Amino acid sequence: MKHKLKMLAGMAVVAFASALPAKAETVSMFCSATDYELCEKAVAKWSEKTGNEVKLNRMPQNLDDAIPIYQQLFAAQSSDIDVLYIDVIWLGMFKDHLLDVTSKIPEDEVKAHFASATDAARLDGKLLAMPFYIDTGLMFYRKDLLEKYGKEPPKTWDEMTATAKEIQDAERKAGNPDMWGYAWQGRSYEGLTCDALEWIASAGGGTIISDDGEVTINSPVTEAALTRARGWIGTISPEGVLNYDEENSRALFESGNAVFHRNWPYVWGTSQAEGGKLVGKVGVSALPLGAEGQKSSGSLGTAYLGVSKYSEKQELAADLLRYMVGLEDQKMRAIEGGYNPTVAALYEDADVLAKIPFLGMAKTAFEESVARPSAATGKNYNRISRTFYRAVHDIISGKDDVAKELADLERRLQRDVKAGE
Ligand code: GLC
């Protein structure tokens, strides 16, 4: 293409010049905004090793906003980007544009990752991406405050609600009027699909759409789960939570003004970084259950890296990908950023365990995690999730009767499923 695509123009682009000049090639890659600095470090290492350069492009903060950018890149068959950051739910959506890397990555390197993570990236017999880190919804909490009030980390959402309220009210009385019980993601976006799926699946209410394409959303279990969440607004969560994404909710927690916080594992890294207000004061557990006998159901948000089919430097791009998802880089990311590896051996690594003491629990949470219905819905997933999170947002905002909203949502989802057939 003569001109760089317009949408790339506004993004921060950094080129890493390698120490070895002469005939170096440049590959271009997307890094997520949240772990951009770790990405910079990693590509600098790769550049040093190989003598090539990497041009980094920062993903939008909200991953949803990357979807139209990717769609444009793919529609133009653009070779501007060689290595792509892929959210687990995009694998089906973008499968036609990702290079099969089966022959580019030695089998033992593929096998080093959790099989469930690599299996999810095998579509139509092709290995379309490699897992980069595991994201499972986890509960962060103020260990110091739970201890102060003699509370255990809550096992159920009801217990969480009660404990959050009790500690919030007591802390307000004790002189912190800004204290809240629970910080989470209530904005109308993909993150709300994750949060709401957790409340519903952990109560045995299914995964919005079943594996065989049935809409399972209209049930008393879902109604109860969403009614509970609606009750949090203005009581244990500020009204503002209705516009919070991961970063806003993390800011509330890390300012010291929330007892509980639902987020992805990276919050361990940010909250325990030197100089932070909460160093030594945070505990981490699996998310609570919605009902006895169910399992904790953190949404599964594994991040992947893939090579664009339209890359003109596929060999080099695959080499960069191998480095980025390999043990050395995943270890650095775990130690410096708290990211949960997909390389199984790192769960036994003493250096990693010293930095992320709850890694064993996180592994169990990953094994019990719940997948959004992206495998069953493929290219139609985005439409379905949008319908879902918009309705959930209306419900938790208190717009209408929950049962009525759910009946409407069921109809809309059935229409979406049909439209995708
Ligand atoms: C995290 C997860 C991703 C999810 C997103 C929602 O980035 O890794 O899977 O879609 O959050 O905000």
Residues whose N, C-alpha, C, O or C-beta is under 5 A from the ligand:
A	BS01	GLC	D87 V88 D135 E190 G191 L300 G301 T302
